Amino acid sequence: MKTLRNVVVLTLVFAAVSAWSSSAALAGEKIIVSAAASLTDAFNQAGKGFEKANPGVKVTFNFAASGPLLQQIVMGAPVDAFASADVKTMRMARMKGVIDYSTVVNFAGNKLVLVAPKGTAIKGLEDLMSGSVKRIAVGNPETVPAGLYTEEALKKSGMWSVLAPKFIYADSVRQALEYVSRGEVDAGFVYATDAAIVRNKVKVVSDVKGHKPVVYPIGVVSSTRHRAAALRFIKYLLSDKGRAILARYGFSRP
């Protein structure tokens, strides 16, 4: 359910797009969207739909963990819109003055899950305590939202410090997924949408509870020279077509 704030933001975003731009006026514009790694497949598809709906407008994506993406923007990377995998990183962007917070809106949700290579005997979180489990892939909590969600959940259950010696830290949630899919670790923590991409190689052992909701916000970067086009991309994500693409890749509404 949208919060009152989100409804207000959406109204402002739509009004701004209507007032400042039209597809014809934006023809020839090129925007760069930095987005959390877990959005790779959905955004690549959404980008095609956006370009089809806005002839002449091109969108290029830069995918990585949310933390490093924010640092790139802070350092002056030419980015027009930023989509993170958590609210905390977006708030940091606001504190650093690199995001137009009046344009920020939560556009998708996800679930954190524990996965293991196909054929393994792991059936739940408790099995990670077994001596037979040697390596567990976890996103670096300092820079990867999936890792931060994992840390929060495992600390709440009292398992974080016990399992810490087994952790193999990944630079993004997709890297953690690769470790599991290649059988280089015994298990890993990723998003449900990531696990679905390689369901032939990994199995979802269980949902992970005890952490803040996984919410994805997006907003226009303050330094953009393509504000109208960036706003139009956000509008596309929130449209019926955009939401259908996100749902197709397993993302829920925020």
MOMO-V637881 format. One record per run of one state. SS is the DSSP state (h for helix, s for strand, l for the rest). FROM is the first residue (numbers start at 1). TO is the last residue. If there is no record, write none. Layout:
BEGIN
ss = {SS & SS}
from = {FROM & FROM}
to = {TO & TO}
END
This chain:
BEGIN
ss = {l & h & l & h & l & s & h & l & s & l & h & l & s & l & h & l & s & l & s & l & h & l & s & l & h & l & h & s & l & h & l & s & h & l & s & l & s & l & h & l & h & l & s & l}
from = {1 & 4 & 21 & 23 & 27 & 30 & 37 & 54 & 58 & 65 & 66 & 75 & 81 & 84 & 87 & 96 & 99 & 111 & 112 & 118 & 125 & 130 & 136 & 140 & 145 & 158 & 160 & 167 & 171 & 173 & 182 & 187 & 192 & 198 & 202 & 208 & 214 & 222 & 227 & 239 & 240 & 249 & 252 & 253}
to = {3 & 20 & 22 & 26 & 29 & 36 & 53 & 57 & 64 & 65 & 74 & 80 & 83 & 86 & 95 & 98 & 110 & 111 & 117 & 124 & 129 & 135 & 139 & 144 & 157 & 159 & 166 & 170 & 172 & 181 & 186 & 191 & 197 & 201 & 207 & 213 & 221 & 226 & 238 & 239 & 248 & 251 & 252 & 254}
END
